[in-house]
Structure formats: C-alpha cells, structure tokens
C-alpha cells in the first residue's frame, strides 16, 4: 500500500494524535509536547451544558495569596482540560501567570496548549520557563517538538538536552524519536521509543509511533503487533488505518480488508454521508485489497464511491498515476470510463503499480 499514506498517518499521529489516542486517565496531560489527550471527565448534564460552563470546576478563591492562587488556577485549568474546555483552560492559565509571572508550571502548560495554533507564543512560553529554570527537561523537549520540521538539528539538540536532564522523561523520548525519524535515523528512533514504552507501557502514542517507524524499517510483523497493542488499549481510528496499510503492504489483504471494513463499513452502491477527503485514500486501498482477493464487484462499488466523493479531480489523479505506470494511452480527462476501470483492475493486481496508487486529500 502507498508510502504516502504511511507518511500521512505519521503526520497525523504527531500533530493530532494527542486528540484521539487513548491513555491512562492519570497520564492524559503528560509532561512535554502536545497534550496526550483531552477529556476523560463525564458531565451528565450533556454537551450543551458543558459548553455553557455548567460543568466547570468551582472558581479559585480570590482570598488566597498570589502564589497559592496561581497554582490553584493551574489545577483548575487541568480540570477544565478534562471536560474538555480548552479556551477556558488557557484563560485560567493566563490569569495564573498574571498572579505569579514566575509560575513555570503554568507557563509550560500554557505553551503546550498553544503548540498547534499559536506556535510563536508557545516558543515564547518555553523560553520564559527556561529563563526561570534552565534545566527544565519538559520545556526543552516541548521546544524540540515545536522546532521539528523547521530546524531538525536544533530540535535534536533540545531533545537530547531534555533527556540529559531527565532520563525518565518518556515524552522527551517520544519527541526525540520523531526528530530522529525525520533525519532518517530510524534505528535510533526505534531505540528511543523502546525506552519511552519501557517507562510507560500503556501510553499508546509511543506504541503507535513505533509501529510507523517499524513499518518504514520493513519490520512488518513488529509494526502490526504495535498497532494491535494500541487497539487493545481502546478503539483508535489512526491505529486501525495504520494496521490496514501495513497489512496491505505485506500482502495480507484479508487482514487489511478486516481493518478497512471496520473503518469504512461495507462496500455500497452509493454513499451519501460526507467523509473526510483523506478517507478517499482508504477506499482506493480497499478497492485494491478487494481486487486482490477476487471481489471485483465490490471493488467497483468502492470505485463508484471514490468518484462520487473525489469527483473529476480524483479521477484525473488516478489517470495521471496510471499513465506513468504502464498505461500510456489512458485518457487524461477526469472522466470515468471502461478503459479506466480496466486499467485500475490491472494496476491493483500488479505489485509495483498497485502499492503506489493513492488519492491525496
């Protein structure tokens, strides 16, 4: 299956996996980088009541001394994250820092919450923490996460510094592993993830990242085991997609179909419900797996869905790919045809052609 899908899943795991990956309740926030997962606290009043603030924890006692009040606001912000009420948590941390500008715990948590939306402010908060506490492992690790993709060598230095200061910082191992993987140092990345998992066996984002890296290394069986271990901790759509990709790449099309069917539901003549554009890739991969297992009629139903969801752009992208992989006479018109169907069927059967076809979201 497509290497592009694998890299896209890795990107999703790094940037958004914290929103979806299950973990132990006590470890939902973690120490560095993005928050591991939001939510966890139930509110019987319902989502509307949550949005109105009816489930918010009690306000902090204004009679407390500034430093005590500041720390109490940090604890209240953590409770708000468990509902979750992200904007309100950030505002509570703003007030905590106004109460005590030297509260490095509040600065660190606020910076981590701003990673995905206000990167410059996140970096500024990490720099303030490091001014107050130059040996703060989690601040160095979080800074490394933000620098990843901008200056990987600098990011690696920050992550390495974080681990020198605290060799038991599992999040720092996870962050450095991602930087090492970007630098092509997959063996070292795997070793860092081994260390993170040894420290916290039930925190699934390290398992998921190791599955991705092991898949890139060609350690298919180990990668499938890691993805399955994530799923054993609780249903996780990214882990399911990753396992489907790994199984397909290794030729286990029956296993890939099991996972893809769990994600997509059965092949249908028509699908009216809107889905994320990324899922079009999943339909392409299932059409390939269906063809490989002799279920050509179902594969054509998925092709109908691909064209319905992706439109002429998706058709044209498939035509361009096929023209470069053994079908030079195929029309480039963005239109469905018997010629396109036949070419796709032939491509799906051929390893070199079928593994690379994908529709970018």
Long-range contacts (C-beta under 8 A, 24 or more apart in sequence): 1-244, 1-245, 1-246, 1-248, 1-249, 1-256, 1-285, 1-288, 1-355, 2-245, 2-281, 2-285, 2-355, 2-356, 2-357, 2-358, 3-355, 3-356, 4-281, 4-358, 4-360, 5-241, 5-245, 5-281, 5-285, 5-358, 6-212, 6-215, 6-216, 6-242, 6-245, 6-246, 6-249, 8-278, 8-281, 8-361, 9-212, 9-238, 9-241, 9-242, 9-245, 10-181, 10-209, 10-212, 12-238, 13-205, 13-208, 13-209, 13-212, 13-238, 13-242, 14-148, 14-178, 14-209, 15-116, 16-116, 17-205, 17-208, 17-238, 18-205, 20-236, 20-237, 20-238, 21-204, 21-205, 21-208, 21-230, 21-236, 21-238, 22-204, 22-233, 22-234, 22-236, 23-202, 23-203, 23-204, 23-205, 23-233, 24-202, 24-203, 27-200, 27-202, 27-203, 28-81, 28-82, 29-78, 29-81, 29-109, 30-170, 30-171, 30-203, 31-137, 31-138, 31-141, 31-169, 31-170, 31-171, 31-172, 32-112, 32-137, 32-138, 32-139, 32-141, 32-142, 32-145, 32-162, 32-169, 32-171, 32-172, 32-175, 33-112, 33-115, 33-141, 33-142, 33-145, 33-171, 33-174, 33-175, 34-112, 34-115, 34-116, 34-145, 35-81, 35-112, 35-113, 36-203, 36-205, 38-81, 38-82, 38-84, 38-86, 39-82, 39-83, 39-84, 40-82, 41-79, 41-82, 41-83, 43-83, 50-83, 50-85, 53-85, 53-88, 55-83, 56-80, 56-83, 56-85, 56-88, 66-99, 66-100, 67-99, 67-100, 67-103, 69-96, 69-99, 69-100, 70-96, 70-97, 70-99, 70-100, 70-103, 70-106, 71-96, 71-100, 71-103, 71-105, 71-106, 73-99, 73-106, 74-103, 74-105, 74-106, 74-109, 77-106, 77-109, 78-109, 81-113, 86-113, 89-113, 90-114, 102-132, 104-128, 104-129, 104-132, 104-133, 104-136, 104-139, 107-132, 108-136, 108-138, 108-139, 108-142, 111-139, 111-142, 112-142, 115-142, 115-145, 115-146, 119-146, 122-146, 135-165, 136-165, 137-162, 137-163, 137-165, 137-166, 137-169, 137-172, 138-162, 138-166, 138-169, 138-171, 138-172, 140-165, 140-172, 141-169, 141-171, 141-172, 141-175, 141-176, 142-175, 144-172, 144-175, 144-176, 144-179, 145-175, 145-178, 148-175, 148-178, 148-179, 148-182, 149-182, 152-179, 152-182, 152-183, 153-183, 155-179, 156-180, 156-183, 168-199, 170-195, 170-196, 170-199, 170-200, 170-203, 170-206, 171-196, 173-199, 173-206, 174-205, 174-206, 174-209, 177-206, 177-209, 177-210, 177-213, 178-209, 181-209, 181-212, 181-213, 181-216, 186-213, 186-216, 186-217, 187-217, 189-213, 190-214, 190-217, 202-233, 204-229, 204-230, 204-233, 204-234, 204-236, 204-239, 208-236, 208-238, 208-239, 208-242, 211-239, 211-242, 211-243, 211-246, 212-242, 215-242, 215-245, 215-246, 215-249, 220-246, 220-249, 220-250, 224-250, 237-263, 241-282, 244-282, 244-285, 245-285, 248-285, 248-288, 248-289, 249-355, 253-288, 253-289, 253-292, 253-293, 254-293, 256-285, 256-286, 256-289, 257-286, 257-289, 257-290, 257-293, 260-285, 260-286, 260-289, 261-286, 267-298, 267-299, 267-301, 267-302, 267-305, 268-301, 268-305, 269-301, 269-304, 270-304, 270-305, 270-308, 271-305, 271-308, 271-309, 275-309, 276-361, 277-309, 277-310, 277-361, 278-361, 279-309, 280-306, 280-309, 280-310, 280-314, 280-359, 280-361, 281-358, 281-359, 281-360, 281-361, 283-309, 284-318, 284-357, 284-358, 284-359, 285-358, 287-344, 287-348, 288-348, 288-354, 288-357, 291-345, 291-348, 291-349, 292-348, 292-349, 292-354, 296-345, 299-345, 299-348, 300-341, 303-341, 303-344, 306-359, 307-336, 310-359, 314-359, 315-340, 317-359, 317-360, 318-344, 318-357, 318-359, 321-356, 321-357, 322-347, 322-353, 322-357, 325-352, 325-353, 325-356, 325-357, 326-350, 326-353
